[in-house]
Amino acid sequence: MQGNNNQTIQGLVGEALRESTDLAQKEFTLFRTEISQNIRTLFIGLAMVVVAAIFAIAAVMLLTESLVEWLATVVNSEALAALIVGGVLALVAIGLGLYGRHAMTASSLTPQRTMRSLKRDAEVLSERGA
Protein backbone atom coordinates (compact mmCIF):
# COMPACT_ATOMS: atom_id res chain seq x y z
CA MET A 1 0.00 0.00 0.00
CA GLN A 2 2.76 2.43 0.93
CA GLY A 3 4.67 1.78 -2.35
CA ASN A 4 1.55 2.64 -4.32
CA ASN A 5 1.11 5.82 -2.25
CA ASN A 6 4.74 6.78 -2.94
CA GLN A 7 4.24 6.38 -6.70
CA THR A 8 1.11 8.56 -6.52
CA ILE A 9 3.01 11.34 -4.74
CA GLN A 10 5.88 11.10 -7.25
CA GLY A 11 3.38 11.21 -10.11
CA LEU A 12 1.68 14.27 -8.64
CA VAL A 13 5.01 16.04 -8.10
CA GLY A 14 6.09 15.19 -11.65
CA GLU A 15 2.81 16.44 -13.07
CA ALA A 16 3.03 19.64 -11.02
CA LEU A 17 6.57 20.26 -12.33
CA ARG A 18 5.48 19.69 -15.95
CA GLU A 19 2.50 22.01 -15.51
CA SER A 20 4.69 24.65 -13.87
CA THR A 21 7.19 24.47 -16.72
CA ASP A 22 4.43 24.72 -19.34
CA LEU A 23 2.88 27.62 -17.47
CA ALA A 24 6.21 29.46 -17.21
CA GLN A 25 6.80 29.00 -20.96
CA LYS A 26 3.32 30.33 -21.77
CA GLU A 27 3.77 33.31 -19.45
CA PHE A 28 7.12 34.14 -21.03
CA THR A 29 5.58 33.95 -24.52
CA LEU A 30 2.75 36.25 -23.41
CA PHE A 31 5.29 38.65 -21.89
CA ARG A 32 7.34 38.79 -25.11
CA THR A 33 4.25 39.32 -27.26
CA GLU A 34 2.91 42.10 -25.06
CA ILE A 35 6.26 43.88 -24.85
CA SER A 36 6.71 43.77 -28.64
CA GLN A 37 3.19 45.18 -29.13
CA ASN A 38 3.89 47.99 -26.66
CA ILE A 39 7.21 48.83 -28.33
CA ARG A 40 5.50 48.85 -31.73
CA THR A 41 2.92 51.34 -30.40
CA LEU A 42 5.70 53.49 -28.97
CA PHE A 43 7.45 53.56 -32.36
CA ILE A 44 4.19 54.56 -34.06
CA GLY A 45 3.92 57.51 -31.64
CA LEU A 46 7.53 58.43 -32.31
CA ALA A 47 6.90 58.24 -36.05
CA MET A 48 3.97 60.65 -35.62
CA VAL A 49 6.29 63.16 -33.92
CA VAL A 50 8.79 62.82 -36.77
CA VAL A 51 6.02 63.25 -39.34
CA ALA A 52 4.86 66.34 -37.44
CA ALA A 53 8.37 67.79 -37.69
CA ILE A 54 8.57 66.99 -41.40
CA PHE A 55 5.23 68.69 -42.03
CA ALA A 56 6.33 71.72 -40.03
CA ILE A 57 9.56 72.06 -42.00
CA ALA A 58 7.86 71.47 -45.35
CA ALA A 59 5.20 74.03 -44.52
CA VAL A 60 7.82 76.57 -43.54
CA MET A 61 9.89 75.98 -46.68
CA LEU A 62 7.08 75.78 -49.26
CA LEU A 63 4.33 78.10 -48.07
CA THR A 64 5.64 80.72 -45.69
CA GLU A 65 7.12 83.13 -48.17
CA SER A 66 4.15 83.17 -50.55
CA LEU A 67 1.65 83.33 -47.69
CA VAL A 68 3.47 86.19 -46.04
CA GLU A 69 3.58 88.12 -49.30
CA TRP A 70 -0.13 87.57 -49.93
CA LEU A 71 -1.11 88.53 -46.37
CA ALA A 72 1.13 91.58 -46.53
CA THR A 73 -1.07 92.95 -49.30
CA VAL A 74 -4.16 92.40 -47.10
CA VAL A 75 -2.84 93.91 -43.85
CA ASN A 76 -0.48 96.41 -45.49
CA SER A 77 2.42 95.22 -43.34
CA GLU A 78 4.94 92.53 -44.24
CA ALA A 79 6.09 92.23 -40.61
CA LEU A 80 2.54 91.68 -39.32
CA ALA A 81 1.87 89.20 -42.11
CA ALA A 82 5.03 87.25 -41.22
CA LEU A 83 3.99 87.21 -37.56
CA ILE A 84 0.50 85.90 -38.35
CA VAL A 85 1.73 83.18 -40.72
CA GLY A 86 4.50 82.11 -38.34
CA GLY A 87 2.02 81.88 -35.46
CA VAL A 88 -0.41 79.70 -37.40
CA LEU A 89 2.34 77.35 -38.58
CA ALA A 90 3.69 77.11 -35.04
CA LEU A 91 0.22 76.14 -33.75
CA VAL A 92 -0.07 73.39 -36.38
CA ALA A 93 3.37 72.04 -35.46
CA ILE A 94 2.58 72.15 -31.74
CA GLY A 95 -0.75 70.35 -32.29
CA LEU A 96 0.89 67.54 -34.27
CA GLY A 97 3.70 67.24 -31.73
CA LEU A 98 1.27 67.03 -28.82
CA TYR A 99 -0.73 64.36 -30.65
CA GLY A 100 2.41 62.30 -31.20
CA ARG A 101 3.49 62.70 -27.58
CA HIS A 102 0.01 61.64 -26.42
CA ALA A 103 0.23 58.52 -28.58
CA MET A 104 3.57 57.63 -26.99
CA THR A 105 2.39 58.14 -23.40
CA ALA A 106 -0.92 56.35 -24.01
CA SER A 107 0.95 53.09 -24.46
CA SER A 108 2.66 52.00 -21.31
CA LEU A 109 5.54 49.58 -21.69
CA THR A 110 4.40 47.67 -18.61
CA PRO A 111 3.00 44.29 -19.67
CA GLN A 112 -0.42 44.56 -17.97
CA ARG A 113 -1.93 41.31 -19.30
CA THR A 114 1.13 39.30 -18.26
CA MET A 115 1.01 40.75 -14.75
CA ARG A 116 -2.70 39.89 -14.40
CA SER A 117 -2.10 36.40 -15.73
CA LEU A 118 0.78 35.83 -13.31
CA LYS A 119 -1.40 36.94 -10.38
CA ARG A 120 -4.17 34.54 -11.44
CA ASP A 121 -1.66 31.71 -11.81
CA ALA A 122 -0.22 32.39 -8.35
CA GLU A 123 -3.73 32.36 -6.87
CA VAL A 124 -4.59 29.06 -8.60
CA LEU A 125 -1.32 27.47 -7.49
CA SER A 126 -1.80 28.64 -3.91
CA GLU A 127 -5.35 27.25 -3.90
CA ARG A 128 -4.07 23.89 -5.18
CA GLY A 129 -1.47 23.79 -2.42
CA ALA A 130 -4.01 24.58 0.29
N, CA, C and O of each residue as an XYZ file, in Angstrom:
520
protein
N       0.816     -1.190      0.000
C       0.000      0.000      0.000
C       0.863      1.258      0.000
O       0.579      2.217     -0.719
N       1.927      1.245      0.821
C       2.762      2.430      0.928
C       3.535      2.676     -0.368
O       3.747      3.835     -0.727
N       3.963      1.639     -1.080
C       4.673      1.785     -2.350
C       3.779      2.438     -3.383
O       4.230      3.279     -4.161
N       2.517      2.053     -3.393
C       1.552      2.641     -4.321
C       1.331      4.124     -4.001
O       1.202      4.955     -4.901
N       1.290      4.434     -2.707
C       1.108      5.818     -2.247
C       2.306      6.681     -2.646
O       2.149      7.843     -3.022
N       3.514      6.092     -2.560
C       4.744      6.780     -2.936
C       4.739      7.116     -4.427
O       5.130      8.213     -4.826
N       4.288      6.151     -5.253
C       4.239      6.379     -6.697
C       3.227      7.486     -7.024
O       3.454      8.285     -7.933
N       2.129      7.532     -6.295
C       1.115      8.563     -6.521
C       1.686      9.945     -6.211
O       1.473     10.896     -6.963
N       2.411     10.048     -5.103
C       3.011     11.335     -4.739
C       4.044     11.744     -5.779
O       4.089     12.906     -6.184
N       4.878     10.796     -6.217
C       5.876     11.096     -7.248
C       5.201     11.520     -8.547
O       5.660     12.444     -9.219
N       4.126     10.851     -8.892
C       3.380     11.209    -10.106
C       2.802     12.607    -10.006
O       2.850     13.380    -10.962
N       2.249     12.930     -8.832
C       1.677     14.266     -8.638
C       2.757     15.348     -8.698
O       2.550     16.405     -9.293
N       3.912     15.078     -8.077
C       5.006     16.041     -8.104
C       5.510     16.219     -9.533
O       5.766     17.342     -9.969
N       5.651     15.115    -10.258
C       6.093     15.194    -11.650
C       5.112     15.977    -12.506
O       5.515     16.798    -13.330
N       3.828     15.722    -12.311
C       2.807     16.442    -13.074
C       2.813     17.935    -12.729
O       2.667     18.786    -13.606
N       2.983     18.236    -11.443
C       3.032     19.636    -11.018
C       4.236     20.346    -11.645
O       4.120     21.498    -12.064
N       5.383     19.677    -11.715
C       6.570     20.263    -12.333
C       6.353     20.505    -13.826
O       6.724     21.555    -14.350
N       5.748     19.524    -14.512
C       5.481     19.687    -15.947
C       4.522     20.854    -16.175
O       4.736     21.674    -17.068
N       3.470     20.923    -15.368
C       2.501     22.010    -15.513
C       3.146     23.367    -15.212
O       2.869     24.357    -15.889
N       3.998     23.402    -14.201
C       4.686     24.653    -13.865
C       5.600     25.095    -14.997
O       5.661     26.282    -15.314
N       6.306     24.160    -15.604
C       7.190     24.470    -16.721
C       6.387     24.982    -17.908
O       6.738     25.991    -18.520
N       5.298     24.272    -18.230
C       4.434     24.717    -19.336
C       3.874     26.103    -19.065
O       3.835     26.948    -19.959
N       3.445     26.334    -17.844
C       2.879     27.622    -17.469
C       3.930     28.730    -17.594
O       3.640     29.811    -18.107
N       5.144     28.456    -17.126
C       6.211     29.455    -17.211
C       6.525     29.778    -18.669
O       6.754     30.940    -19.008
N       6.540     28.759    -19.542
C       6.801     28.999    -20.962
C       5.688     29.850    -21.577
O       5.963     30.763    -22.356
N       4.444     29.554    -21.232
C       3.321     30.327    -21.771
C       3.349     31.767    -21.265
O       3.056     32.694    -22.020
N       3.693     31.957    -20.017
C       3.773     33.313    -19.453
C       4.885     34.104    -20.121
O       4.721     35.291    -20.404
N       6.009     33.458    -20.374
C       7.117     34.141    -21.032
C       6.738     34.525    -22.464
O       7.083     35.612    -22.926
N       6.032     33.639    -23.164
C       5.575     33.946    -24.516
C       4.611     35.123    -24.497
O       4.709     36.013    -25.342
N       3.685     35.141    -23.548
C       2.746     36.251    -23.413
C       3.496     37.554    -23.123
O       3.180     38.599    -23.692
N       4.478     37.485    -22.245
C       5.289     38.654    -21.891
C       5.981     39.219    -23.132
O       5.923     40.423    -23.385
N       6.635     38.347    -23.905
C       7.340     38.794    -25.110
C       6.383     39.416    -26.123
O       6.692     40.444    -26.726
N       5.231     38.796    -26.305
C       4.251     39.316    -27.259
C       3.760     40.687    -26.826
O       3.673     41.605    -27.642
N       3.439     40.827    -25.549
C       2.914     42.100    -25.057
C       3.967     43.204    -25.130
O       3.653     44.334    -25.503
N       5.194     42.890    -24.781
C       6.264     43.884    -24.852
C       6.486     44.324    -26.296
O       6.656     45.516    -26.557
N       6.488     43.379    -27.238
C       6.710     43.765    -28.636
C       5.560     44.617    -29.156
O       5.794     45.530    -29.948
N       4.321     44.349    -28.733
C       3.186     45.184    -29.132
C       3.332     46.591    -28.551
O       3.083     47.579    -29.241
N       3.728     46.679    -27.300
C       3.891     47.990    -26.661
C       5.015     48.794    -27.318
O       4.889     50.006    -27.493
N       6.095     48.135    -27.676
C       7.205     48.825    -28.328
C       6.774     49.295    -29.716
O       7.128     50.393    -30.145
N       6.009     48.457    -30.413
C       5.504     48.854    -31.733
C       4.637     50.109    -31.616
O       4.765     51.023    -32.430
N       3.761     50.162    -30.614
C       2.916     51.336    -30.404
C       3.764     52.564    -30.076
O       3.463     53.665    -30.540
N       4.807     52.388    -29.291
C       5.705     53.492    -28.971
C       6.377     54.024    -30.239
O       6.493     55.237    -30.414
N       6.817     53.129    -31.117
C       7.447     53.565    -32.359
C       6.457     54.283    -33.269
O       6.833     55.218    -33.975
N       5.200     53.858    -33.259
C       4.187     54.563    -34.056
C       4.036     55.990    -33.532
O       3.964     56.929    -34.325
N       3.988     56.167    -32.225
C       3.922     57.509    -31.644
C       5.139     58.341    -32.005
O       5.019     59.522    -32.332
N       6.303     57.728    -31.945
C       7.531     58.425    -32.310
C       7.507     58.821    -33.790
O       7.939     59.914    -34.155
N       7.002     57.929    -34.625
C       6.898     58.238    -36.052
C       5.962     59.428    -36.271
O       6.212     60.258    -37.145
N       4.885     59.517    -35.484
C       3.970     60.650    -35.617
C       4.678     61.966    -35.277
O       4.437     62.984    -35.927
N       5.539     61.950    -34.274
C       6.289     63.159    -33.915
C       7.239     63.536    -35.054
O       7.377     64.715    -35.383
N       7.887     62.549    -35.648
C       8.792     62.815    -36.769
C       8.008     63.365    -37.952
O       8.441     64.318    -38.600
N       6.855     62.764    -38.234
C       6.022     63.250    -39.340
C       5.576     64.687    -39.055
O       5.534     65.519    -39.962
N       5.246     64.971    -37.806
C       4.864     66.339    -37.444
C       6.001     67.315    -37.740
O       5.768     68.409    -38.255
N       7.217     66.921    -37.418
C       8.367     67.785    -37.689
C       8.575     67.966    -39.186
O       8.888     69.065    -39.644
N       8.405     66.897    -39.945
C       8.570     66.988    -41.397
C       7.520     67.934    -41.988
O       7.837     68.770    -42.833
N       6.274     67.795    -41.539
C       5.231     68.692    -42.026
C       5.520     70.144    -41.647
O       5.285     71.055    -42.441
N       6.019     70.351    -40.460
C       6.329     71.715    -40.034
C       7.425     72.323    -40.903
O       7.320     73.475    -41.324
N       8.464     71.558    -41.168
C       9.561     72.055    -41.996
C       9.105     72.293    -43.433
O       9.427     73.316    -44.038
N       8.340     71.320    -43.978
C       7.857     71.465    -45.351
C       6.948     72.681    -45.471
O       7.019     73.424    -46.450
N       6.099     72.880    -44.479
C       5.203     74.035    -44.516
C       5.985     75.328    -44.479
O       5.671     76.275    -45.200
N       7.002     75.366    -43.640
C       7.820     76.573    -43.544
C       8.539     76.841    -44.861
O       8.580     77.979    -45.329
N       9.103     75.799    -45.456
C       9.886     75.980    -46.683
C       9.016     76.309    -47.903
O       9.393     77.144    -48.725
N       7.855     75.654    -48.021
C       7.082     75.780    -49.256
C       6.041     76.895    -49.245
O       5.769     77.493    -50.286
N       5.464     77.179    -48.099
C       4.332     78.096    -48.070
C       4.567     79.437    -47.389
O       3.870     80.404    -47.696
N       5.498     79.520    -46.503
C       5.642     80.721    -45.692
C       5.856     81.983    -46.518
O       5.170     82.988    -46.331
N       6.798     81.916    -47.415
C       7.118     83.130    -48.169
C       5.929     83.630    -48.989
O       5.608     84.818    -48.957
N       5.276     82.726    -49.724
C       4.148     83.166    -50.548
C       2.962     83.605    -49.692
O       2.254     84.545    -50.054
N       2.743     82.946    -48.579
C       1.645     83.328    -47.691
C       1.899     84.683    -47.046
O       0.994     85.508    -46.923
N       3.120     84.894    -46.647
C       3.472     86.190    -46.044
C       3.277     87.314    -47.060
O       2.728     88.367    -46.737
N       3.729     87.081    -48.281
C       3.579     88.122    -49.303
C       2.103     88.413    -49.599
O       1.712     89.570    -49.751
N       1.292     87.361    -49.679
C      -0.130     87.569    -49.934
C      -0.790     88.329    -48.776
O      -1.534     89.285    -48.994
N      -0.505     87.889    -47.537
C      -1.115     88.526    -46.367
C      -0.624     89.964    -46.208
O      -1.356     90.818    -45.709
N       0.598     90.229    -46.624
C       1.135     91.584    -46.530
C       0.309     92.557    -47.371
O       0.153     93.723    -47.010
N      -0.213     92.072    -48.484
C      -1.073     92.951    -49.300
C      -2.414     93.197    -48.613
O      -3.030     94.242    -48.820
N      -2.871     92.250    -47.800
C      -4.163     92.398    -47.102
C      -4.034     93.324    -45.897
O      -4.873     94.203    -45.700
N      -2.985     93.133    -45.086
C      -2.841     93.911    -43.845
C      -1.931     95.123    -44.015
O      -1.736     95.891    -43.073
N      -1.386     95.295    -45.188
C      -0.484     96.409    -45.494
C       0.744     96.448    -44.596
O       1.264     97.523    -44.298
N       1.207     95.284    -44.165
C       2.416     95.220    -43.340
C       3.052     93.843    -43.515
O       2.455     92.825    -43.166
N       4.262     93.823    -44.055
C       4.942     92.532    -44.241
C       5.327     91.917    -42.895
O       5.275     90.697    -42.739
N       5.709     92.739    -41.932
C       6.086     92.227    -40.608
C       4.888     91.582    -39.917
O       5.008     90.490    -39.362
N       3.747     92.244    -39.946
C       2.539     91.684    -39.321
C       2.118     90.409    -40.039
O       1.712     89.441    -39.396
N       2.209     90.399    -41.348
C       1.870     89.200    -42.110
C       2.783     88.039    -41.733
O       2.315     86.914    -41.554
N       4.075     88.302    -41.612
C       5.027     87.255    -41.222
C       4.719     86.732    -39.826
O       4.838     85.533    -39.574
N       4.328     87.607    -38.929
C       3.986     87.215    -37.563
C       2.734     86.325    -37.555
O       2.702     85.312    -36.857
N       1.734     86.688    -38.304
C       0.496     85.904    -38.355
C       0.760     84.520    -38.942
O       0.335     83.515    -38.372
N       1.449     84.460    -40.061
C       1.730     83.177    -40.717
C       2.605     82.296    -39.823
O       2.346     81.102    -39.674
N       3.624     82.883    -39.242
C       4.495     82.114    -38.344
C       3.738     81.555    -37.154
O       3.977     80.420    -36.744
N       2.825     82.343    -36.596
C       2.021     81.877    -35.460
C       1.127     80.705    -35.817
O       1.036     79.737    -35.062
N       0.464     80.785    -36.970
C      -0.411     79.697    -37.405
C       0.387     78.416    -37.644
O      -0.021     77.338    -37.210
N       1.514     78.532    -38.327
C       2.342     77.348    -38.578
C       2.882     76.753    -37.276
O       2.984     75.534    -37.141
N       3.220     77.603    -36.340
C       3.695     77.109    -35.039
C       2.579     76.346    -34.319
O       2.844     75.313    -33.703
N       1.344     76.833    -34.387
C       0.220     76.142    -33.754
C      -0.015     74.771    -34.387
O      -0.291     73.804    -33.677
N       0.091     74.677    -35.704
C      -0.067     73.385    -36.377
C       1.022     72.418    -35.924
O       0.741     71.261    -35.615
N       2.253     72.892    -35.887
C       3.370     72.037    -35.464
C       3.204     71.586    -34.014
O       3.457     70.426    -33.688
N       2.785     72.494    -33.157
C       2.578     72.145    -31.742
C       1.458     71.113    -31.610
O       1.587     70.155    -30.848
N       0.372     71.302    -32.340
C      -0.746     70.347    -32.293
C      -0.328     68.952    -32.715
O      -0.672     67.975    -32.049
N       0.411     68.845    -33.814
C       0.889     67.535    -34.266
C       1.869     66.920    -33.274
O       1.833     65.716    -33.019
N       2.737     67.745    -32.725
C       3.699     67.245    -31.732
C       3.019     66.740    -30.476
O       3.399     65.703    -29.933
N       2.011     67.473    -30.012
C       1.269     67.027    -28.821
C       0.519     65.731    -29.098
O       0.449     64.856    -28.235
N      -0.040     65.604    -30.296
C      -0.735     64.365    -30.650
C       0.238     63.182    -30.632
O      -0.086     62.121    -30.097
N       1.407     63.356    -31.205
C       2.406     62.296    -31.204
C       2.872     61.939    -29.809
O       3.049     60.764    -29.487
N       3.073     62.959    -28.973
C       3.485     62.704    -27.582
C       2.393     61.961    -26.827
O       2.685     61.065    -26.034
N       1.139     62.326    -27.066
C       0.014     61.643    -26.422
C      -0.026     60.169    -26.834
O      -0.282     59.295    -26.006
N       0.228     59.900    -28.109
C       0.226     58.517    -28.584
C       1.333     57.708    -27.911
O       1.158     56.520    -27.639
N       2.473     58.349    -27.641
C       3.572     57.631    -26.989
C       3.279     57.380    -25.519
O       3.610     56.309    -25.009
N       2.666     58.338    -24.820
C       2.394     58.136    -23.400
C       1.171     57.265    -23.180
O       1.026     56.673    -22.110
N       0.284     57.172    -24.171
C      -0.915     56.348    -24.013
C      -0.560     54.873    -23.942
O      -1.308     54.081    -23.368
N       0.568     54.497    -24.517
C       0.946     53.092    -24.463
C       2.039     52.924    -23.419
O       3.170     53.377    -23.595
N       1.682     52.278    -22.351
C       2.656     51.999    -21.306
C       3.450     50.767    -21.709
O       2.904     49.849    -22.320
N       4.716     50.742    -21.375
C       5.541     49.576    -21.690
C       5.375     48.456    -20.672
O       5.926     47.371    -20.856
N       4.630     48.701    -19.610
C       4.402     47.674    -18.607
C       3.461     46.617    -19.176
O       2.383     46.957    -19.663
N       3.846     45.350    -19.125
C       3.001     44.287    -19.674
C       1.828     43.967    -18.736
O       1.937     43.071    -17.898
N       0.723     44.681    -18.869
C      -0.418     44.559    -17.967
C      -1.060     43.170    -18.007
O      -1.355     42.599    -16.957
N      -1.278     42.623    -19.197
C      -1.931     41.312    -19.296
C      -1.072     40.230    -18.662
O      -1.595     39.336    -17.997
N       0.234     40.300    -18.858
C       1.128     39.303    -18.264
C       1.070     39.386    -16.751
O       1.042     38.358    -16.075
N       1.052     40.604    -16.206
C       1.008     40.753    -14.752
C      -0.294     40.169    -14.188
O      -0.278     39.480    -13.168
N      -1.425     40.449    -14.860
C      -2.705     39.893    -14.398
C      -2.698     38.375    -14.474
O      -3.183     37.700    -13.565
N      -2.151     37.842    -15.553
C      -2.101     36.402    -15.727
C      -1.220     35.747    -14.662
O      -1.562     34.688    -14.134
N      -0.092     36.377    -14.350
C       0.782     35.834    -13.306
C       0.095     35.835    -11.944
O       0.252     34.891    -11.171
N      -0.671     36.897    -11.644
C      -1.405     36.939    -10.383
C      -2.426     35.819    -10.309
O      -2.547     35.145     -9.287
N      -3.174     35.619    -11.416
C      -4.171     34.542    -11.438
C      -3.504     33.194    -11.256
O      -4.007     32.345    -10.520
N      -2.371     32.987    -11.922
C      -1.657     31.709    -11.810
C      -1.189     31.485    -10.378
O      -1.291     30.373     -9.860
N      -0.680     32.526     -9.737
C      -0.221     32.394     -8.350
C      -1.390     32.054     -7.442
O      -1.246     31.242     -6.529
N      -2.553     32.667     -7.682
C      -3.728     32.364     -6.871
C      -4.181     30.911     -7.065
O      -4.522     30.227     -6.100
N      -4.180     30.452     -8.314
C      -4.591     29.064     -8.599
C      -3.610     28.089     -7.957
O      -4.021     27.097     -7.355
N      -2.321     28.371     -8.084
C      -1.321     27.469     -7.492
C      -1.415     27.468     -5.969
O      -1.235     26.423     -5.344
N      -1.693     28.623     -5.364
C      -1.799     28.645     -3.910
C      -3.072     27.935     -3.441
O      -3.089     27.337     -2.365
N      -4.130     28.001     -4.243
C      -5.353     27.251     -3.902
C      -5.134     25.762     -4.009
O      -5.646     25.002     -3.187
N      -4.372     25.319     -5.022
C      -4.072     23.887     -5.180
C      -3.264     23.361     -4.007
O      -3.462     22.238     -3.542
N      -2.330     24.216     -3.533
C      -1.466     23.788     -2.424
C      -2.200     23.732     -1.104
O      -1.808     22.991     -0.203
N      -3.275     24.517     -0.981
C      -4.005     24.579      0.290
C      -4.949     23.429      0.462
O      -5.635     23.340      1.480
